[in-house]
Structures are given as C-alpha cells and as structure tokens.
Amino acid sequence: MRCPWCAGQDDKVVDSRTAEAGSSIRRRRECLTCGRRFTTFERVEAVSLTVVKRDGAKEPFDRAKVMSGVRKAIKNRPVTQEQVERLAERVEEKLRRKGPVVTTQEVGIEVLAQLRRLDDVAYLRFASVYKDFQELDDFEREVGLLLQKRVPSRPRSG
Ligand SMILES: [Zn+2]
C-alpha cells in the first residue's frame, strides 16, 4: 500500500480490527520509509446482480421490490414480516448463484418456489398474476389490483 505521506511502497500492519458492524476491516499501517501511520479499509466487493426485463431493459436486483410484491400476496395470511424478509433473502441467494444476470421470469419463478413452501394461498395469488406479468413493476401493480377487486374484463369489439 503506497504511503499517503511519502509515497513509500513498504509498510507494516500495526493494528487490524473489524469496522462498520463487521462489514469491513480497518487496518492501521506504518510506513517503513517515513514511519508515519495511515489507515486502510478492506471490504467485500459488492457483486452486482442484474435483472433483465422482457423488453431488454436492465436494472439492479432490488430485494425490496421482491418483498413489496410478496407482501401484497400475503395480505391477510398468517405470514410474518420476518418470513417475507427471509424469503427475499433466499430468492436473492438462489439468483446470485445463477447470476450475475437473471431475467424477470427467473425472479418470478424463484419467488413462486419459495412462496409455495410458505403459504398456499399467497402462492396461488402470486401465481395467478405471474403468468402475465412482464416485469416486477407490472407484477406489483397487478397483484395490487387482484387483491382490491376483480376488474371487469374489457368489452370485446368484434
Ligand atoms: Zn511514508
């Protein structure tokens, strides 16, 4: 690590401790050239997970979005907030194994797989909109509609 004082290339670590609630390691280093000390932080590199929508648009995976969709499906069901969080974590874990790029369909399928283990009714609610949903935004909107009221089908012209 190059010394910020003298640009010397050699140093020794004099102290290491975890920081930021365990998500990084803080090291105090002493420059072997000038003897002055400086600090470095070591962090796990955030590996990105990208979701490709049907129209080809890409966006970073958002666990909050999954949770928001699932929350609508579990309305009035005996499923706790904690279970929803764990479900979303498991979905993310599975997707990261497939990643770094997944499709919205893969996200939906994984949510379904996890939801099935949790609650049948929520699973069916989710599945009934999933077959048509094109992207997570659409999905969230449609689940919302489904749970409010059945929307009368559009009159056919011809
Ligand atoms: Zn130095």
Backbone and ligand atoms as CSV (ligand in chain L), in Angstrom:
chain,resi,resn,atom,element,x,y,z
A,1,MET,N,N,0.867,-1.204,0.000
A,1,MET,CA,C,0.000,0.000,0.000
A,1,MET,C,C,0.888,1.235,0.000
A,2,ARG,N,N,0.638,2.155,-0.943
A,2,ARG,CA,C,1.508,3.319,-1.037
A,2,ARG,C,C,1.227,4.311,0.085
A,3,CYS,N,N,2.278,4.746,0.729
A,3,CYS,CA,C,2.154,5.685,1.844
A,3,CYS,C,C,1.625,7.033,1.353
A,4,PRO,N,N,0.547,7.549,1.988
A,4,PRO,CA,C,-0.005,8.839,1.549
A,4,PRO,C,C,0.895,10.021,1.924
A,5,TRP,N,N,1.887,9.805,2.785
A,5,TRP,CA,C,2.771,10.883,3.208
A,5,TRP,C,C,3.977,11.010,2.282
A,6,CYS,N,N,4.651,9.869,2.050
A,6,CYS,CA,C,5.909,9.946,1.298
A,6,CYS,C,C,5.873,9.099,0.039
A,7,ALA,N,N,4.758,8.425,-0.233
A,7,ALA,CA,C,4.609,7.558,-1.393
A,7,ALA,C,C,5.517,6.326,-1.336
A,8,GLY,N,N,6.046,6.041,-0.159
A,8,GLY,CA,C,6.827,4.822,0.010
A,8,GLY,C,C,5.960,3.594,-0.222
A,9,GLN,N,N,6.559,2.513,-0.702
A,9,GLN,CA,C,5.775,1.335,-1.070
A,9,GLN,C,C,5.708,0.270,0.026
A,10,ASP,N,N,6.534,0.401,1.043
A,10,ASP,CA,C,6.567,-0.640,2.066
A,10,ASP,C,C,5.941,-0.169,3.371
A,11,ASP,N,N,5.119,-1.036,3.943
A,11,ASP,CA,C,4.536,-0.706,5.236
A,11,ASP,C,C,4.314,-1.977,6.013
A,12,LYS,N,N,4.046,-1.825,7.301
A,12,LYS,CA,C,3.629,-2.972,8.096
A,12,LYS,C,C,2.315,-2.648,8.767
A,13,VAL,N,N,1.497,-3.700,8.966
A,13,VAL,CA,C,0.217,-3.515,9.635
A,13,VAL,C,C,0.463,-3.538,11.130
A,14,VAL,N,N,0.039,-2.465,11.815
A,14,VAL,CA,C,0.255,-2.423,13.253
A,14,VAL,C,C,-1.002,-2.745,14.043
A,15,ASP,N,N,-2.148,-2.682,13.378
A,15,ASP,CA,C,-3.407,-2.992,14.068
A,15,ASP,C,C,-4.485,-3.329,13.043
A,16,SER,N,N,-5.292,-4.376,13.341
A,16,SER,CA,C,-6.410,-4.759,12.474
A,16,SER,C,C,-7.647,-4.927,13.321
A,17,ARG,N,N,-8.715,-4.343,12.920
A,17,ARG,CA,C,-9.970,-4.593,13.635
A,17,ARG,C,C,-11.145,-4.461,12.681
A,18,THR,N,N,-12.265,-5.141,13.043
A,18,THR,CA,C,-13.444,-5.018,12.200
A,18,THR,C,C,-14.083,-3.659,12.432
A,19,ALA,N,N,-14.704,-3.153,11.400
A,19,ALA,CA,C,-15.377,-1.863,11.469
A,19,ALA,C,C,-16.689,-1.955,10.723
A,20,GLU,N,N,-17.473,-0.907,10.818
A,20,GLU,CA,C,-18.755,-0.835,10.129
A,20,GLU,C,C,-19.588,-2.093,10.383
A,21,ALA,N,N,-19.730,-2.430,11.653
A,21,ALA,CA,C,-20.548,-3.576,12.068
A,21,ALA,C,C,-20.105,-4.873,11.390
A,22,GLY,N,N,-18.826,-5.042,11.234
A,22,GLY,CA,C,-18.319,-6.308,10.709
A,22,GLY,C,C,-18.221,-6.373,9.201
A,23,SER,N,N,-18.669,-5.332,8.519
A,23,SER,CA,C,-18.650,-5.398,7.054
A,23,SER,C,C,-17.327,-4.931,6.466
A,24,SER,N,N,-16.436,-4.445,7.286
A,24,SER,CA,C,-15.124,-4.079,6.773
A,24,SER,C,C,-14.056,-4.294,7.844
A,25,ILE,N,N,-12.819,-4.316,7.390
A,25,ILE,CA,C,-11.695,-4.431,8.318
A,25,ILE,C,C,-10.846,-3.176,8.178
A,26,ARG,N,N,-10.565,-2.589,9.326
A,26,ARG,CA,C,-9.789,-1.360,9.351
A,26,ARG,C,C,-8.361,-1.733,9.754
A,27,ARG,N,N,-7.394,-1.313,8.963
A,27,ARG,CA,C,-6.004,-1.625,9.302
A,27,ARG,C,C,-5.212,-0.340,9.487
A,28,ARG,N,N,-4.478,-0.283,10.602
A,28,ARG,CA,C,-3.533,0.803,10.806
A,28,ARG,C,C,-2.205,0.316,10.259
A,29,ARG,N,N,-1.614,1.097,9.402
A,29,ARG,CA,C,-0.349,0.714,8.794
A,29,ARG,C,C,0.720,1.740,9.122
A,30,GLU,N,N,1.939,1.235,9.203
A,30,GLU,CA,C,3.055,2.138,9.466
A,30,GLU,C,C,4.017,2.061,8.298
A,31,CYS,N,N,4.317,3.226,7.736
A,31,CYS,CA,C,5.213,3.283,6.592
A,31,CYS,C,C,6.636,2.944,7.037
A,32,LEU,N,N,7.285,2.040,6.299
A,32,LEU,CA,C,8.647,1.642,6.673
A,32,LEU,C,C,9.683,2.644,6.188
A,33,THR,N,N,9.224,3.581,5.333
A,33,THR,CA,C,10.150,4.593,4.833
A,33,THR,C,C,10.191,5.810,5.754
A,34,CYS,N,N,8.987,6.363,6.054
A,34,CYS,CA,C,8.959,7.590,6.853
A,34,CYS,C,C,8.463,7.357,8.281
A,35,GLY,N,N,7.910,6.183,8.555
A,35,GLY,CA,C,7.478,5.869,9.910
A,35,GLY,C,C,6.105,6.420,10.277
A,36,ARG,N,N,5.477,7.139,9.359
A,36,ARG,CA,C,4.157,7.686,9.689
A,36,ARG,C,C,3.076,6.624,9.466
A,37,ARG,N,N,1.938,6.863,10.107
A,37,ARG,CA,C,0.857,5.872,10.062
A,37,ARG,C,C,-0.315,6.338,9.207
A,38,PHE,N,N,-0.994,5.363,8.630
A,38,PHE,CA,C,-2.219,5.660,7.882
A,38,PHE,C,C,-3.160,4.465,7.992
A,39,THR,N,N,-4.397,4.683,7.563
A,39,THR,CA,C,-5.448,3.677,7.734
A,39,THR,C,C,-5.981,3.206,6.384
A,40,THR,N,N,-6.210,1.903,6.277
A,40,THR,CA,C,-6.889,1.385,5.085
A,40,THR,C,C,-8.106,0.592,5.524
A,41,PHE,N,N,-9.084,0.521,4.645
A,41,PHE,CA,C,-10.280,-0.276,4.899
A,41,PHE,C,C,-10.392,-1.359,3.848
A,42,GLU,N,N,-10.737,-2.559,4.311
A,42,GLU,CA,C,-10.911,-3.672,3.400
A,42,GLU,C,C,-12.384,-4.088,3.442
A,43,ARG,N,N,-12.995,-4.173,2.270
A,43,ARG,CA,C,-14.419,-4.538,2.201
A,43,ARG,C,C,-14.623,-5.639,1.180
A,44,VAL,N,N,-15.684,-6.426,1.390
A,44,VAL,CA,C,-16.068,-7.401,0.383
A,44,VAL,C,C,-16.620,-6.622,-0.804
A,45,GLU,N,N,-16.167,-6.967,-1.976
A,45,GLU,CA,C,-16.649,-6.280,-3.156
A,45,GLU,C,C,-18.109,-6.657,-3.398
A,46,ALA,N,N,-18.945,-5.644,-3.563
A,46,ALA,CA,C,-20.357,-5.925,-3.808
A,46,ALA,C,C,-20.512,-6.485,-5.220
A,47,VAL,N,N,-20.969,-7.740,-5.293
A,47,VAL,CA,C,-21.152,-8.356,-6.595
A,47,VAL,C,C,-22.534,-7.974,-7.104
A,48,SER,N,N,-22.561,-7.426,-8.284
A,48,SER,CA,C,-23.842,-6.943,-8.775
A,48,SER,C,C,-24.694,-8.084,-9.314
A,49,LEU,N,N,-25.981,-7.914,-9.207
A,49,LEU,CA,C,-26.942,-8.865,-9.749
A,49,LEU,C,C,-27.896,-8.043,-10.597
A,50,THR,N,N,-27.938,-8.352,-11.874
A,50,THR,CA,C,-28.725,-7.547,-12.803
A,50,THR,C,C,-29.941,-8.317,-13.273
A,51,VAL,N,N,-31.064,-7.629,-13.314
A,51,VAL,CA,C,-32.295,-8.239,-13.801
A,51,VAL,C,C,-32.605,-7.670,-15.182
A,52,VAL,N,N,-32.813,-8.584,-16.145
A,52,VAL,CA,C,-33.169,-8.157,-17.499
A,52,VAL,C,C,-34.671,-8.317,-17.677
A,53,LYS,N,N,-35.326,-7.229,-18.016
A,53,LYS,CA,C,-36.768,-7.288,-18.240
A,53,LYS,C,C,-37.051,-7.821,-19.637
A,54,ARG,N,N,-38.318,-8.126,-19.865
A,54,ARG,CA,C,-38.679,-8.706,-21.151
A,54,ARG,C,C,-38.352,-7.765,-22.310
A,55,ASP,N,N,-38.440,-6.466,-22.079
A,55,ASP,CA,C,-38.140,-5.511,-23.158
A,55,ASP,C,C,-36.637,-5.260,-23.298
A,56,GLY,N,N,-35.852,-5.997,-22.524
A,56,GLY,CA,C,-34.405,-5.885,-22.657
A,56,GLY,C,C,-33.767,-4.880,-21.712
A,57,ALA,N,N,-34.593,-4.078,-21.056
A,57,ALA,CA,C,-34.049,-3.105,-20.109
A,57,ALA,C,C,-33.436,-3.831,-18.914
A,58,LYS,N,N,-32.369,-3.262,-18.395
A,58,LYS,CA,C,-31.691,-3.893,-17.266
A,58,LYS,C,C,-31.783,-3.004,-16.042
A,59,GLU,N,N,-31.883,-3.647,-14.895
A,59,GLU,CA,C,-31.848,-2.881,-13.654
A,59,GLU,C,C,-31.235,-3.748,-12.575
A,60,PRO,N,N,-30.641,-3.097,-11.571
A,60,PRO,CA,C,-30.061,-3.902,-10.493
A,60,PRO,C,C,-31.152,-4.626,-9.720
A,61,PHE,N,N,-30.846,-5.850,-9.288
A,61,PHE,CA,C,-31.799,-6.600,-8.471
A,61,PHE,C,C,-32.113,-5.797,-7.222
A,62,ASP,N,N,-33.397,-5.749,-6.881
A,62,ASP,CA,C,-33.820,-4.991,-5.715
A,62,ASP,C,C,-34.652,-5.888,-4.802
A,63,ARG,N,N,-34.064,-6.254,-3.684
A,63,ARG,CA,C,-34.741,-7.166,-2.772
A,63,ARG,C,C,-36.034,-6.539,-2.237
A,64,ALA,N,N,-36.009,-5.221,-2.076
A,64,ALA,CA,C,-37.189,-4.522,-1.555
A,64,ALA,C,C,-38.380,-4.697,-2.493
A,65,LYS,N,N,-38.103,-4.755,-3.783
A,65,LYS,CA,C,-39.159,-4.928,-4.768
A,65,LYS,C,C,-39.810,-6.302,-4.618
A,66,VAL,N,N,-38.978,-7.316,-4.424
A,66,VAL,CA,C,-39.488,-8.666,-4.225
A,66,VAL,C,C,-40.374,-8.682,-2.977
A,67,MET,N,N,-39.876,-8.064,-1.908
A,67,MET,CA,C,-40.630,-8.060,-0.657
A,67,MET,C,C,-41.957,-7.337,-0.807
A,68,SER,N,N,-41.931,-6.256,-1.559
A,68,SER,CA,C,-43.150,-5.489,-1.766
A,68,SER,C,C,-44.184,-6.318,-2.529
A,69,GLY,N,N,-43.722,-7.070,-3.540
A,69,GLY,CA,C,-44.632,-7.939,-4.282
A,69,GLY,C,C,-45.190,-9.050,-3.417
A,70,VAL,N,N,-44.318,-9.644,-2.619
A,70,VAL,CA,C,-44.745,-10.757,-1.764
A,70,VAL,C,C,-45.709,-10.265,-0.688
A,71,ARG,N,N,-45.441,-9.078,-0.161
A,71,ARG,CA,C,-46.313,-8.529,0.877
A,71,ARG,C,C,-47.755,-8.431,0.398
A,72,LYS,N,N,-47.936,-8.058,-0.866
A,72,LYS,CA,C,-49.301,-7.967,-1.398
A,72,LYS,C,C,-49.938,-9.341,-1.476
A,73,ALA,N,N,-49.143,-10.342,-1.839
A,73,ALA,CA,C,-49.681,-11.695,-1.977
A,73,ALA,C,C,-50.025,-12.323,-0.626
A,74,ILE,N,N,-49.397,-11.855,0.439
A,74,ILE,CA,C,-49.632,-12.478,1.751
A,74,ILE,C,C,-50.647,-11.700,2.584
A,75,LYS,N,N,-51.268,-10.705,1.948
A,75,LYS,CA,C,-52.234,-9.896,2.684
A,75,LYS,C,C,-53.257,-10.798,3.389
A,76,ASN,N,N,-53.483,-10.547,4.677
A,76,ASN,CA,C,-54.430,-11.325,5.490
A,76,ASN,C,C,-54.050,-12.799,5.634
A,77,ARG,N,N,-52.809,-13.139,5.357
A,77,ARG,CA,C,-52.338,-14.512,5.529
A,77,ARG,C,C,-51.420,-14.560,6.753
A,78,PRO,N,N,-51.360,-15.727,7.396
A,78,PRO,CA,C,-50.510,-15.817,8.606
A,78,PRO,C,C,-49.020,-15.928,8.263
A,79,VAL,N,N,-48.504,-14.906,7.640
A,79,VAL,CA,C,-47.086,-14.887,7.283
A,79,VAL,C,C,-46.479,-13.639,7.908
A,80,THR,N,N,-45.365,-13.816,8.588
A,80,THR,CA,C,-44.776,-12.675,9.296
A,80,THR,C,C,-43.837,-11.891,8.385
A,81,GLN,N,N,-43.597,-10.665,8.804
A,81,GLN,CA,C,-42.654,-9.799,8.109
A,81,GLN,C,C,-41.277,-10.464,8.019
A,82,GLU,N,N,-40.916,-11.144,9.110
A,82,GLU,CA,C,-39.617,-11.811,9.149
A,82,GLU,C,C,-39.538,-12.914,8.094
A,83,GLN,N,N,-40.644,-13.639,7.929
A,83,GLN,CA,C,-40.665,-14.709,6.924
A,83,GLN,C,C,-40.530,-14.133,5.510
A,84,VAL,N,N,-41.138,-12.981,5.308
A,84,VAL,CA,C,-41.032,-12.331,4.000
A,84,VAL,C,C,-39.584,-11.926,3.735
A,85,GLU,N,N,-38.941,-11.389,4.772
A,85,GLU,CA,C,-37.548,-10.981,4.617
A,85,GLU,C,C,-36.657,-12.176,4.310
A,86,ARG,N,N,-36.892,-13.285,5.027
A,86,ARG,CA,C,-36.082,-14.480,4.781
A,86,ARG,C,C,-36.319,-15.035,3.386
A,87,LEU,N,N,-37.593,-14.981,2.972
A,87,LEU,CA,C,-37.933,-15.444,1.626
A,87,LEU,C,C,-37.155,-14.633,0.583
A,88,ALA,N,N,-37.182,-13.310,0.749
A,88,ALA,CA,C,-36.497,-12.447,-0.212
A,88,ALA,C,C,-34.989,-12.711,-0.208
A,89,GLU,N,N,-34.448,-12.989,0.973
A,89,GLU,CA,C,-33.019,-13.315,1.059
A,89,GLU,C,C,-32.705,-14.595,0.308
A,90,ARG,N,N,-33.589,-15.616,0.495
A,90,ARG,CA,C,-33.351,-16.887,-0.184
A,90,ARG,C,C,-33.454,-16.736,-1.700
A,91,VAL,N,N,-34.433,-15.921,-2.122
A,91,VAL,CA,C,-34.592,-15.672,-3.555
A,91,VAL,C,C,-33.307,-15.038,-4.099
A,92,GLU,N,N,-32.805,-14.039,-3.374
A,92,GLU,CA,C,-31.599,-13.359,-3.835
A,92,GLU,C,C,-30.408,-14.328,-3.887
A,93,GLU,N,N,-30.305,-15.164,-2.853
A,93,GLU,CA,C,-29.224,-16.143,-2.797
A,93,GLU,C,C,-29.229,-17.066,-4.015
A,94,LYS,N,N,-30.425,-17.615,-4.304
A,94,LYS,CA,C,-30.558,-18.523,-5.445
A,94,LYS,C,C,-30.206,-17.816,-6.747
A,95,LEU,N,N,-30.697,-16.584,-6.880
A,95,LEU,CA,C,-30.461,-15.841,-8.112
A,95,LEU,C,C,-28.981,-15.503,-8.271
A,96,ARG,N,N,-28.333,-15.208,-7.151
A,96,ARG,CA,C,-26.907,-14.883,-7.232
A,96,ARG,C,C,-26.089,-16.084,-7.697
A,97,ARG,N,N,-26.581,-17.287,-7.372
A,97,ARG,CA,C,-25.887,-18.483,-7.837
A,97,ARG,C,C,-26.018,-18.629,-9.346
A,98,LYS,N,N,-27.180,-18.184,-9.878
A,98,LYS,CA,C,-27.385,-18.216,-11.328
A,98,LYS,C,C,-26.690,-17.041,-11.986
A,99,GLY,N,N,-26.707,-15.886,-11.298
A,99,GLY,CA,C,-26.303,-14.584,-11.796
A,99,GLY,C,C,-24.991,-14.587,-12.543
A,100,PRO,N,N,-24.383,-13.476,-12.849
A,100,PRO,CA,C,-24.745,-12.118,-12.408
A,100,PRO,C,C,-25.917,-11.482,-13.172
A,101,VAL,N,N,-26.455,-12.188,-14.181
A,101,VAL,CA,C,-27.581,-11.621,-14.909
A,101,VAL,C,C,-28.728,-12.624,-14.903
A,102,VAL,N,N,-29.902,-12.196,-14.476
A,102,VAL,CA,C,-31.076,-13.068,-14.483
A,102,VAL,C,C,-32.227,-12.322,-15.159
A,103,THR,N,N,-33.241,-13.081,-15.559
A,103,THR,CA,C,-34.405,-12.448,-16.185
A,103,THR,C,C,-35.507,-12.254,-15.150
A,104,THR,N,N,-36.470,-11.397,-15.476
A,104,THR,CA,C,-37.599,-11.200,-14.567
A,104,THR,C,C,-38.358,-12.514,-14.381
A,105,GLN,N,N,-38.402,-13.334,-15.422
A,105,GLN,CA,C,-39.073,-14.627,-15.293
A,105,GLN,C,C,-38.396,-15.480,-14.228
A,106,GLU,N,N,-37.076,-15.491,-14.250
A,106,GLU,CA,C,-36.343,-16.279,-13.257
A,106,GLU,C,C,-36.607,-15.759,-11.842
A,107,VAL,N,N,-36.723,-14.441,-11.722
A,107,VAL,CA,C,-37.037,-13.867,-10.418
A,107,VAL,C,C,-38.411,-14.356,-9.965
A,108,GLY,N,N,-39.378,-14.277,-10.871
A,108,GLY,CA,C,-40.741,-14.684,-10.548
A,108,GLY,C,C,-40.833,-16.160,-10.173
A,109,ILE,N,N,-40.143,-16.990,-10.936
A,109,ILE,CA,C,-40.173,-18.432,-10.676
A,109,ILE,C,C,-39.576,-18.748,-9.308
A,110,GLU,N,N,-38.500,-18.046,-8.982
A,110,GLU,CA,C,-37.849,-18.292,-7.702
A,110,GLU,C,C,-38.732,-17.821,-6.536
A,111,VAL,N,N,-39.402,-16.690,-6.730
A,111,VAL,CA,C,-40.328,-16.220,-5.697
A,111,VAL,C,C,-41.432,-17.247,-5.501
A,112,LEU,N,N,-41.963,-17.763,-6.613
A,112,LEU,CA,C,-43.018,-18.776,-6.533
A,112,LEU,C,C,-42.552,-20.008,-5.767
A,113,ALA,N,N,-41.349,-20.464,-6.107
A,113,ALA,CA,C,-40.823,-21.668,-5.465
A,113,ALA,C,C,-40.728,-21.479,-3.955
A,114,GLN,N,N,-40.275,-20.295,-3.546
A,114,GLN,CA,C,-40.120,-20.030,-2.114
A,114,GLN,C,C,-41.479,-19.820,-1.439
A,115,LEU,N,N,-42.381,-19.159,-2.164
A,115,LEU,CA,C,-43.691,-18.856,-1.606
A,115,LEU,C,C,-44.513,-20.118,-1.393
A,116,ARG,N,N,-44.319,-21.080,-2.275
A,116,ARG,CA,C,-45.069,-22.338,-2.189
A,116,ARG,C,C,-44.800,-23.037,-0.860
A,117,ARG,N,N,-43.574,-22.912,-0.398
A,117,ARG,CA,C,-43.207,-23.553,0.869
A,117,ARG,C,C,-43.797,-22.819,2.058
A,118,LEU,N,N,-44.206,-21.588,1.815
A,118,LEU,CA,C,-44.614,-20.732,2.929
A,118,LEU,C,C,-46.123,-20.703,3.118
A,119,ASP,N,N,-46.842,-20.481,2.026
A,119,ASP,CA,C,-48.287,-20.306,2.168
A,119,ASP,C,C,-48.978,-20.560,0.827
A,120,ASP,N,N,-49.920,-21.518,0.824
A,120,ASP,CA,C,-50.589,-21.922,-0.415
A,120,ASP,C,C,-51.376,-20.793,-1.062
A,121,VAL,N,N,-52.115,-20.077,-0.225
A,121,VAL,CA,C,-52.962,-19.020,-0.775
A,121,VAL,C,C,-52.118,-17.910,-1.392
A,122,ALA,N,N,-51.071,-17.522,-0.675
A,122,ALA,CA,C,-50.186,-16.483,-1.187
A,122,ALA,C,C,-49.534,-16.960,-2.486
A,123,TYR,N,N,-49.193,-18.232,-2.510
A,123,TYR,CA,C,-48.586,-18.812,-3.713
A,123,TYR,C,C,-49.542,-18.695,-4.898
A,124,LEU,N,N,-50.810,-19.059,-4.668
A,124,LEU,CA,C,-51.795,-19.009,-5.751
A,124,LEU,C,C,-52.045,-17.575,-6.221
A,125,ARG,N,N,-52.101,-16.675,-5.264
A,125,ARG,CA,C,-52.275,-15.263,-5.630
A,125,ARG,C,C,-51.126,-14.810,-6.525
A,126,PHE,N,N,-49.938,-15.158,-6.090
A,126,PHE,CA,C,-48.754,-14.742,-6.842
A,126,PHE,C,C,-48.754,-15.402,-8.221
A,127,ALA,N,N,-49.052,-16.704,-8.238
A,127,ALA,CA,C,-49.013,-17.458,-9.494
A,127,ALA,C,C,-50.040,-16.935,-10.491
A,128,SER,N,N,-51.211,-16.534,-9.980
A,128,SER,CA,C,-52.269,-16.115,-10.891
A,128,SER,C,C,-51.912,-14.839,-11.635
A,129,VAL,N,N,-51.085,-14.019,-11.033
A,129,VAL,CA,C,-50.670,-12.827,-11.774
A,129,VAL,C,C,-49.351,-13.063,-12.494
A,130,TYR,N,N,-48.586,-14.006,-11.982
A,130,TYR,CA,C,-47.261,-14.214,-12.556
A,130,TYR,C,C,-47.320,-14.597,-14.026
A,131,LYS,N,N,-48.311,-15.405,-14.384
A,131,LYS,CA,C,-48.348,-15.890,-15.751
A,131,LYS,C,C,-48.421,-14.766,-16.772
A,132,ASP,N,N,-48.888,-13.618,-16.342
A,132,ASP,CA,C,-48.973,-12.495,-17.279
A,132,ASP,C,C,-47.968,-11.385,-17.004
A,133,PHE,N,N,-47.333,-11.456,-15.884
A,133,PHE,CA,C,-46.526,-10.287,-15.550
A,133,PHE,C,C,-45.250,-10.219,-16.391
A,134,GLN,N,N,-44.968,-9.029,-16.803
A,134,GLN,CA,C,-43.832,-8.837,-17.700
A,134,GLN,C,C,-42.617,-8.322,-16.954
A,135,GLU,N,N,-42.867,-7.539,-15.988
A,135,GLU,CA,C,-41.762,-7.074,-15.190
A,135,GLU,C,C,-42.256,-6.858,-13.775
A,136,LEU,N,N,-41.332,-6.739,-12.879
A,136,LEU,CA,C,-41.715,-6.680,-11.480
A,136,LEU,C,C,-42.641,-5.508,-11.180
A,137,ASP,N,N,-42.455,-4.409,-11.874
A,137,ASP,CA,C,-43.335,-3.262,-11.653
A,137,ASP,C,C,-44.766,-3.625,-12.013
A,138,ASP,N,N,-44.907,-4.255,-13.189
A,138,ASP,CA,C,-46.229,-4.696,-13.617
A,138,ASP,C,C,-46.798,-5.650,-12.592
A,139,PHE,N,N,-45.964,-6.548,-12.165
A,139,PHE,CA,C,-46.395,-7.558,-11.214
A,139,PHE,C,C,-46.953,-6.935,-9.941
A,140,GLU,N,N,-46.216,-5.972,-9.421
A,140,GLU,CA,C,-46.673,-5.327,-8.185
A,140,GLU,C,C,-48.017,-4.663,-8.392
A,141,ARG,N,N,-48.162,-4.017,-9.533
A,141,ARG,CA,C,-49.403,-3.322,-9.803
A,141,ARG,C,C,-50.547,-4.331,-9.924
A,142,GLU,N,N,-50.279,-5.413,-10.628
A,142,GLU,CA,C,-51.339,-6.380,-10.876
A,142,GLU,C,C,-51.762,-7.116,-9.617
A,143,VAL,N,N,-50.804,-7.418,-8.784
A,143,VAL,CA,C,-51.190,-8.073,-7.526
A,143,VAL,C,C,-52.052,-7.131,-6.725
A,144,GLY,N,N,-51.698,-5.857,-6.744
A,144,GLY,CA,C,-52.483,-4.854,-6.042
A,144,GLY,C,C,-53.919,-4.851,-6.538
A,145,LEU,N,N,-54.077,-4.857,-7.854
A,145,LEU,CA,C,-55.419,-4.859,-8.451
A,145,LEU,C,C,-56.181,-6.115,-8.069
A,146,LEU,N,N,-55.503,-7.229,-8.185
A,146,LEU,CA,C,-56.134,-8.516,-7.905
A,146,LEU,C,C,-56.715,-8.536,-6.495
A,147,LEU,N,N,-55.967,-7.967,-5.572
A,147,LEU,CA,C,-56.389,-8.042,-4.185
A,147,LEU,C,C,-57.465,-7.014,-3.852
A,148,GLN,N,N,-57.538,-5.964,-4.634
A,148,GLN,CA,C,-58.594,-4.978,-4.386
A,148,GLN,C,C,-59.923,-5.528,-4.889
A,149,LYS,N,N,-60.052,-5.623,-6.172
A,149,LYS,CA,C,-61.309,-6.048,-6.774
A,149,LYS,C,C,-61.019,-6.744,-8.083
A,150,ARG,N,N,-61.912,-7.577,-8.470
A,150,ARG,CA,C,-61.825,-8.134,-9.816
A,150,ARG,C,C,-62.189,-7.023,-10.793
A,151,VAL,N,N,-61.326,-6.736,-11.686
A,151,VAL,CA,C,-61.624,-5.707,-12.675
A,151,VAL,C,C,-62.439,-6.339,-13.801
A,152,PRO,N,N,-63.578,-5.738,-14.133
A,152,PRO,CA,C,-64.386,-6.329,-15.213
A,152,PRO,C,C,-63.580,-6.378,-16.509
A,153,SER,N,N,-63.740,-7.466,-17.228
A,153,SER,CA,C,-62.951,-7.590,-18.453
A,153,SER,C,C,-63.458,-6.612,-19.491
A,154,ARG,N,N,-62.540,-6.135,-20.279
A,154,ARG,CA,C,-62.853,-5.163,-21.311
A,154,ARG,C,C,-63.846,-5.740,-22.323
A,155,PRO,N,N,-64.850,-4.950,-22.715
A,155,PRO,CA,C,-65.766,-5.461,-23.741
A,155,PRO,C,C,-65.029,-5.681,-25.062
A,156,ARG,N,N,-65.316,-6.794,-25.675
A,156,ARG,CA,C,-64.639,-7.098,-26.935
A,156,ARG,C,C,-65.337,-6.389,-28.090
A,157,SER,N,N,-64.577,-5.916,-29.004
A,157,SER,CA,C,-65.153,-5.257,-30.164
A,157,SER,C,C,-64.980,-6.184,-31.356
A,158,GLY,N,N,-65.935,-6.971,-31.613
A,158,GLY,CA,C,-65.885,-7.877,-32.757
A,158,GLY,C,C,-65.451,-9.193,-32.271
L,1,ZN,ZN,ZN,5.867,7.133,4.303
